[in-house]
Amino acid sequence: MRYVEAWHHAAGLTDPADVDLWRAVLTGLAGQQIANDPGGQRWTRLADRAIDGLLSTAQPAAHAGPARRKRIPAPAVKAANR
């Protein structure tokens, strides 16, 4: 969890409301992916767009520089046997 908090801080997300919104959106995408398209990318492909949107509306911390993200492709997930 400290890694996530450090990333939030580095990205300028120090307002607890911004962090709450971040967690809600990304856990929502993860939940939708797991429930509705396991093994696919329907919801994970929206993660970059969601992150960019969240960062564009967050109140940046005074000391934080511009948030820069290296886009990393989502790992492949094997479909569960049914």
BELTALIN-V810715 format. One record per run of one state. SS is the DSSP state (h for helix, s for strand, l for the rest). FROM is the first residue (numbers start at 1). LEN is the number of residues. Records with the same first field share a line. If there is no record, write none. Layout:
SS->FROM-LEN, FROM-LEN
This chain:
l->1-1, 11-5, 37-7, 58-25
h->2-9, 16-21, 44-14
